[in-house]
Amino acid sequence: AEAKTQKGVKNDRPGVLGAIGNTPLIELKSLSKATGCTILAKCEHLNPGGSVKDRAALWMVEKAERDGLLSPGGVICEGTGGNTGVGLALVAAAKGYQSVMAMPASIAQEKIDAMKIFGASVILTPSVPFTDRRHYFHTAKRAAAEKKNGFFPNQFDNEANYRSHL
């Protein structure tokens, strides 16, 4: 496989934030040959937090900043199954925000540890149906409402999450 760099992509974000989404494109030669066109794989696993969700986290936070929903001293509170929480904790730490991640207690310990490494407070919830107020989504939404300058990105219904993948 041959690595290709992205051209024409302006990324003037400081530090670790500049690495998000700026991952290599690798040509898949056998598929390119078989199809007669260049097939590239985007190596999103090489983002600083280890997944494509770093890009979504950055976009959601920057949109919230532009819209005045998140400002210095803010606390990002999200319900997560793992990768988005890692990305949000990473972005929060890089931008100087606090973060609180709510998730089912059944989540892999490695995901929990990664969020904590980036400074997130982690709330473990029981694995209950969405209709139960103890569900991680509702727990995160409540945490944001209870915090001064709390922000609930709501990754599941946040257009910036979707747009980050276009």
Backbone torsions as a table, in degrees:
resi	resn	phi	psi	omega
1	ALA	NA	143.3	-177.8
2	GLU	-113.2	127.1	-178.8
3	ALA	-78.9	141.3	175.7
4	LYS	-126.4	143.5	177.2
5	THR	-95.2	155.9	177.4
6	GLN	-78.8	134.8	178.0
7	LYS	-114.0	147.1	177.1
8	GLY	76.3	8.6	179.1
9	VAL	-98.9	112.5	179.6
10	LYS	-86.4	123.6	177.8
11	ASN	-139.6	96.9	-178.7
12	ASP	-105.2	21.9	178.0
13	ARG	-71.4	143.9	-178.7
14	PRO	-77.3	153.5	170.5
15	GLY	53.8	-137.7	-174.9
16	VAL	-61.9	-28.6	180.0
17	LEU	-63.3	-29.2	178.3
18	GLY	-69.1	-18.9	179.3
19	ALA	-85.5	-18.4	-177.5
20	ILE	-69.0	125.3	179.2
21	GLY	81.2	-10.6	-178.6
22	ASN	-94.4	51.4	-176.4
23	THR	-97.2	156.0	-175.1
24	PRO	-70.8	155.7	170.5
25	LEU	-105.0	130.1	-178.3
26	ILE	-115.6	124.2	176.9
27	GLU	-73.1	131.6	175.4
28	LEU	-95.0	92.5	-170.8
29	LYS	-59.2	-42.5	-177.9
30	SER	-64.3	-40.6	177.9
31	LEU	-71.4	-38.0	177.0
32	SER	-60.3	-44.8	179.7
33	LYS	-64.6	-44.1	-177.4
34	ALA	-66.0	-31.5	-176.4
35	THR	-98.6	-15.6	-177.7
36	GLY	77.8	12.3	175.3
37	CYS	-138.5	163.0	-178.5
38	THR	-77.2	122.9	176.9
39	ILE	-111.1	122.8	-178.7
40	LEU	-116.2	145.5	172.6
41	ALA	-109.7	130.0	177.5
42	LYS	-90.6	121.8	-173.4
43	CYS	-87.5	67.3	-177.4
44	GLU	-65.7	-19.9	177.6
45	HIS	-66.2	-10.4	178.7
46	LEU	-93.0	6.4	171.3
47	ASN	-62.9	156.8	-176.7
48	PRO	-55.5	-34.3	178.9
49	GLY	-92.2	-1.4	173.0
50	GLY	93.4	6.6	179.4
51	SER	-154.9	169.5	176.5
52	VAL	-62.4	-21.1	-177.7
53	LYS	-67.6	-16.7	173.8
54	ASP	-60.0	-41.7	-180.0
55	ARG	-62.7	-46.4	179.1
56	ALA	-61.3	-42.8	179.7
57	ALA	-60.0	-46.9	-179.6
58	LEU	-61.7	-44.9	-179.3
59	TRP	-63.8	-41.9	-179.9
60	MET	-64.4	-41.4	-179.8
61	VAL	-68.2	-45.2	-179.0
62	GLU	-66.2	-34.6	176.2
63	LYS	-66.3	-42.7	178.2
64	ALA	-62.2	-39.0	177.0
65	GLU	-63.4	-47.6	179.9
66	ARG	-60.8	-36.6	-177.7
67	ASP	-84.0	-1.0	179.3
68	GLY	77.3	15.1	179.8
69	LEU	-87.4	-15.2	-177.8
70	LEU	-140.6	126.1	-178.0
71	SER	-141.2	171.1	-178.8
72	PRO	-48.3	136.8	-176.4
73	GLY	89.7	-1.2	-178.1
74	GLY	-71.4	158.9	178.7
75	VAL	-125.6	118.8	178.9
76	ILE	-88.2	121.4	-178.7
77	CYS	-122.0	120.0	-176.6
78	GLU	-138.4	149.1	171.2
79	GLY	-93.7	130.0	-171.1
80	THR	-146.8	153.2	172.3
81	GLY	-99.4	0.4	177.3
82	GLY	147.1	-82.6	-169.5
83	ASN	-62.8	-39.6	178.2
84	THR	-66.5	-37.0	177.0
85	GLY	-63.5	-40.2	176.5
86	VAL	-61.9	-47.5	179.6
87	GLY	-61.0	-44.2	179.4
88	LEU	-66.0	-39.4	177.3
89	ALA	-63.3	-41.4	177.9
90	LEU	-62.2	-50.1	-179.2
91	VAL	-64.4	-41.9	178.3
92	ALA	-58.4	-47.2	-179.5
93	ALA	-62.3	-42.6	-178.0
94	ALA	-66.6	-29.8	-177.7
95	LYS	-98.6	-1.0	176.7
96	GLY	86.0	16.9	176.6
97	TYR	-93.7	158.5	167.8
98	GLN	-85.5	160.5	175.8
99	SER	-142.7	146.2	177.3
100	VAL	-131.2	122.6	-179.5
101	MET	-117.1	125.3	175.7
102	ALA	-103.9	136.0	-177.9
103	MET	-156.8	160.3	176.7
104	PRO	-62.6	145.2	179.2
105	ALA	-62.4	-15.7	-178.7
106	SER	-81.9	-2.5	-179.9
107	ILE	-64.2	146.8	179.5
108	ALA	-56.5	135.8	-179.6
109	GLN	-56.8	-33.2	179.7
110	GLU	-61.2	-38.2	178.2
111	LYS	-68.0	-43.6	178.6
112	ILE	-60.9	-46.7	179.9
113	ASP	-61.3	-40.6	-179.8
114	ALA	-62.3	-42.8	178.6
115	MET	-63.7	-41.4	179.3
116	LYS	-65.5	-36.9	178.3
117	ILE	-58.7	-35.5	178.9
118	PHE	-86.5	9.4	172.6
119	GLY	93.3	5.2	-179.2
120	ALA	-73.0	144.3	165.1
121	SER	-84.8	137.3	-176.3
122	VAL	-116.5	129.1	175.3
123	ILE	-110.8	117.2	178.1
124	LEU	-93.8	131.4	-177.1
125	THR	-117.6	159.8	175.5
126	PRO	-68.8	154.8	175.7
127	SER	-80.6	95.1	-176.1
128	VAL	-125.3	162.8	178.0
129	PRO	-62.5	156.6	-179.1
130	PHE	-56.7	-31.0	-178.5
131	THR	-70.3	-13.9	179.8
132	ASP	-83.2	131.2	-177.5
133	ARG	-62.9	-16.8	178.1
134	ARG	-82.9	-4.8	178.7
135	HIS	-56.1	145.5	-175.4
136	TYR	-58.2	-34.4	178.2
137	PHE	-60.1	-51.3	-178.8
138	HIS	-66.9	-35.2	178.3
139	THR	-62.8	-44.3	179.1
140	ALA	-66.1	-41.5	179.6
141	LYS	-62.5	-41.7	176.6
142	ARG	-64.5	-42.0	-179.5
143	ALA	-59.5	-42.1	179.0
144	ALA	-64.2	-41.1	-179.5
145	ALA	-67.2	-31.1	-177.5
146	GLU	-83.6	-18.2	-177.8
147	LYS	-89.7	141.2	170.5
148	LYS	-66.5	129.9	-177.6
149	ASN	62.3	30.0	177.6
150	GLY	-73.0	141.9	177.5
151	PHE	-131.1	127.6	178.6
152	PHE	-107.6	101.6	-177.8
153	PRO	-62.0	-30.1	-177.4
154	ASN	52.0	64.8	-176.4
155	GLN	-51.2	-29.5	-175.0
156	PHE	-76.6	-16.4	-179.1
157	ASP	-135.4	31.1	-176.4
158	ASN	-109.4	116.1	-176.3
159	GLU	-62.1	-29.7	178.3
160	ALA	-64.2	-31.5	175.3
161	ASN	-61.3	-51.1	179.2
162	TYR	-60.0	-48.2	-175.5
163	ARG	-65.1	-26.2	-179.2
164	SER	-64.4	-18.4	-177.2
165	HIS	-98.9	-0.7	-178.3
166	LEU	-79.1	NA	NA
